[in-house]
Amino acid sequence: MAGMTTDLALDDRAAAARAAANRGLVRRPLTMADELRSLADHGSAQSTTWDIYGAKGPVSELESRVAQLLDKPAAAFFPSGVMAQQAALRAWCDRSGCRRVALPDLSHLLHHEGDGPRVLHDFELHPLTIGAVTARGEHVVAIPGRVGAILVELPLRDGGYLLPSWSELVEVSSACRGRSIPLHFDGARLWESAPWFDRPLSEIAALADSIYVSFYKGLGGLAGACIAGPADVVEETRLWRKRMGGTVYTLFPHALAALRGLDTLLPRMPEFHTYAKELANALTSKGFRTSPVHSVAFRLFAPWMPRELRERAIVVMERDRIVMPDRWSAADVPGWSWTEITVGPTIVEWPVDEAASVLERLLAPLPG
């Protein structure tokens, strides 16, 4: 496209437009001062005891809360999900004497962790599923040889936020237990997935031997994650947390942000899920396409190239002072691109039809 600006110039324009916006269709982060005030307000209702090296205070409160929600004997807080999942899988594999882990070939562990699982833990990673396919019992049965652990991602983000049906997930759990293989749920977005299954979190978690949950995605936390499972396994993950440098002096801001999310956003997940389905239907009528809506997030497809769509989004942000999705990737279909839409407290402030009409502005020609 003639006259297009450089990526750096687009980055600067997008940052300036987001800062000047007064409404948003994607999450508008608070200023640092506002975020700290929010945490202080929420923290005033929590324990005044500081956590020290992962014990006591809001960290212990958070661990107890997560263990209760998931009905697991214990939970351990980690500064990152990458560290948490590697620790959990290492604990299971050490117990079985087998470093072979089966997981989706689109798993976060294979594509976003700098080869850490293999380099740090000598895991042999075997594909449980290939491509945008959710796990079923037959995939577990088909894995040859010994396996130290099986990981199922809920939802499969890089497949378009896909989730198995409840019966399929039960079959996966039964197949793992039939082969005496520990089943671990990558539940980074478990909170956002529960409405799809229409089951309590404890009933979903009961299908797995251990489960990882994140706090900075749908719950709007600063960072951090928990591993929940049997007490002895969780205690072993604490040891790996220390070995990997994750047992820092204090993590109370992260724990407070997580507790705030559990209090204020977790109860709203059914509302966000319903809105996501309605918004996807409205966008389809505007000329977009979407992935299936299983959680509170989905992929949005538009008939333009990524750079063109980014310029269109920035123009709308500058003109209308509305934060728009401005990061797009090329789709498998030539001439189409996709981005992710995640429904949360910002977007649900808009009536569905109005939100769809604002996003439709991305399809309008650029000025000039």
N, C-alpha and C positions, 0 to 999 in steps of 0.2 A: 504494500500500500504506500503510495507516494507520500513523502513528507512525514513519515512516522518518526517519533522521537526515540531517543535511546532508552534502554531499560532503566538506567540510572535516573534519567529525567522523569520517567513514568513513576518510579519508586518515590521520588520527591513529591511529585504532584499528588500521588495517592495518599501519602502521609499527611500532606497539608490539607487535603480535602477531608480526610477522616477527622483531623483535629478541629476543623471548622464546622463539621456536621452537627446538627441538633437532633437528628433522629437516625435510626439504623434498621436495616434488615438483617444485619449480622451483628454479633456481639460487639458493643462499644465498650472498651475497657474503661474502668474508672481511672481517674488520676491516682498517682501513688498516694497522695494525701487522703483522698476519699476512701481508697481501699483500706488504708491503715485505720481511719476513723471507724469504718464498718467493722473491722476486726476487733477494735477496742470495745465498741458497743456490744458486740456479740460475746466477747471475752468476759465482760463484766458479769455475765450470768453463769460463767463457767468457774471451774476451780481456780483459785488464785495461786496454787502451787505450781512452781516451774517444773518442767520436765528436765531431767539431767541424763544425758547419754541414753535417750530412748526410754527412760523410766519415769513414772509419776506424771502429775500434771495433765494437761490436755492430751498429750500423746497416749497415756494410759486410758483416759476417758474415751478417746477415739477407738482404740483397739477393742475395748470392751463393747462399745456400741456396735462396731462392725461384726464382732463375733456373735453378738445377740441377733442382729439383723439377718445374718446368714446361717444362724443356728450351728455354728462350728465351735469346737472346744476352745480355740484360741485364735488370736490374730496378732500380726506384727506390722508395725508401721515402717515404711521405707521412704527415703527421699525421692526415689524414682521407680517407675514401673519396670524399667529395663533391669535394674538391680534386683527388684523383687522377684521377677519371674525367673531370672537366672538362678537365684538362690533356691527357689522352690524346686525347680527341675533338677538342680544339683543334689538337693537333699533326697529326692526320690531315686535318682540314678545311683547315688552312692549306696542306698539301701539294697537295691537290686543287683548291684555289681555290673550294671550295663549302662553305658553312656549313650545309647541309641534312643533318640526322641523322635516320635512321629508327630507331624504338625502340618497345617496347610502350606502349600508352596507359596501362598501370598502372605504368610505370617509376618508380623512385625519383626520377629526375631531373625528372619532371613533377609530382610530388606532395609532395615532402619537402625541396626545396632552395630555397624562397623565390624561384622564378623565376630563380635564379642563372645557369643555362646560357644563357638568352636575354639577360638584362641584362648579364652580364659578357662573353659571347663572341658575342653576336648569332646564336646558333644558331636555325635554323628547324627545329622538331621535328615530324616526320611520323610518324603511327602505322604501325608495322610490323604490329602485331596489336591487336585491340580486345577488351577483357574478359579473362576467365580462359581464354586460349587460348595455347598455346605456339607458337613460331615454326616454320614449315616453309619449304621451298624456294620454294613457290608464293607465299608472302608477299613474298619478296625479288623474285621475277620481276614481281610485280604493281605494284611501286612505280614511278610514272611519273617521268621526267626524271632529272636528275643527283642523285647522293647523295654527300656527303662521307664518311660512315661509317654503318655499321649496328651497333646495340647489341642484344645478346641477353642477357637476364637469366637467370642460372642459380643457383637456381630463381627462378620468378616469384613473389616473396613475396606481393604483394598479390592474386595470383590463387589463393592457398592453397598456396604452395610447390610449384608445378607445374614439371615438367621434361619436355622432349621426349624421345622415344626416341632411341637412338643413331643409327639410320638417318635420323631427321628432322634431327638436328643436323648430320650429314654432308651432307645435302641443302642445308641453309642455307649451310654453308661453301662447297659447290661452286657454289651460285647466286651467292654474293657474288664468288667468284673469277671466275666466268663474266662478271660485269659489271664486274670490276676495282674493286670497292668494298671498302675495308678493313672487316674484321669485328672488332668488339671485344666481348669477353665481360665483362659485369658479373658477376663471380664472387665477390661478397661472401660467398656461402656455397658456393663451389666445393668446399672441403674436405668439407663435409657432403653434397655431391651426387655425389661420385665413386663411392660404392658402387652407386648407381642405374645408372650406365653400365657398371659392372663393367669399367672400363678404367683403366690407370695415368693419373695426373694429366697426365703429359707427352703422352699420346695425346689426351686431351681438349683440352689447351691448343694442340696442333698445328693444330686446326681453325680457330683464331682468329689474327688478325694481332697483336692485343694483348689483354691480360687483366688485370683488376683483382681482387685478392684482399684480404680483410679479416682482421684478427687478433683483434678483440675480440668476435666473435660465437662461433662454435663452438670457437675456440681459446682463449677465456677471457683474452685480452689486455686491456691497459688502453685502447688506442686504436691507430689507425694502419692503414695499407694499403700495398700495393705495386702498381705497374704494371710488367708484364713484357712484353717484345716486342723488336723490332729495336733494336740499340744506338743508331742515330741518332735513332729516334723516342723512345726512353727518355731520351736526353740532352736532347731538346727538351722533354720533360715536366719535367725538372729545372729548366730555365729558367723554365717557367711556375710551377713550385713556388716559385721565388724571387720571381717577380713577384707572386704571390698571398700572399706572407708565410709560406710554409710551410717555408722553410729556416731553422729556428731553431737556436740555439747548440748544444743537445744534446738528444737524444731517447733516451738509453740506457735509461731505465726501460721505455719503450714497446717498444723493440727486444728487450730481455731478456724481456719478457712474451710477445712474439711467438715468440721462439726456444723458450721454455718450452712454449708451446702446440704448436709443431711437434714437439717431442720427446715430449711426454706425451699429447697428445690426438689429434693427427692419426692415429697408428696405431690408435686405438680407433673410428674412424668406422664401419667395417663392423659392429662390435658395437652401436654406437648405432643404426644403421640397422635392424638386425634387431630390436632391442628396440622401436623405434618402430612397426614393422609389427605386432609381437605385441601391443603395448599398444593400438593402434588397434582391433584385432580384439576384444580383451577389453572395451574400452569400448563398442563397438557392442552387445555382448551385455548391457550394463548399462542401455541406454536412450538412450545418446548417439549421435551421428552424427559422422563424421569426413570430412575431405577425403581424396583419395588420398594415400598415403604414398610420396612419391618421394625425399625427403631424410630428415634426422633430425628434421624438424619437420612438424607438420600442424595443421590447424584442427580444434578440438573444438567441436561444436555441442550445445547443451542446450536443453530446452523451457521456458525461463523468460526473463524480461526481464533486461537487463544489471544493473540496480540490485539486483534480487532475488538474482541469482547472486552479486553482489559481497558482499552482506550474508551470504549463506550461507557463502561462502568465508571471510569474516572470523570468523564464529562458529566454524567448524571450526578455524581457526588459533588463536583464543583458547582454545577448549576442549581441543584435542588437541595444541597446540604443534607443528603441522606447517605449513610454508609451502605455501600453495595458490595456484593461479592466480586472482587477484582482479580482473583487468581484462578486462571483457567488452564486446562491441559487438553491436548489433542485427544479426541476420541478415536475409537477403532474405525468408525465410519468417516471416510474422507470428507473434509469440509465442516465437520462438527467438532465441538469442544464440550468439556464438562467441568463443572465445579461442584463443590459440596454445599448443601444447605442443611444447617443444623438448627432445629427449632428449640428456642429457649425463651427466657423471660423478656428479651428485647423484641423479638419478632412477633410474639403473641400479643403485643400491644396493638398490632395492626389488625383490622378486620381482614379476613382471608382474601376477599376479592380485591381489596385495596393493595395488599402486599403483592398479589399476583400482577396487578396493573402496573405497579412501580417496577417490578422485575421485567415486565414487558418492554419497558423503555430501553433495555439492552438490545432489543431487536430493531430499534429505530436507527436510521442512517445517521452517521456522524455529521455534525454541522460542516458545511463546505465540502 
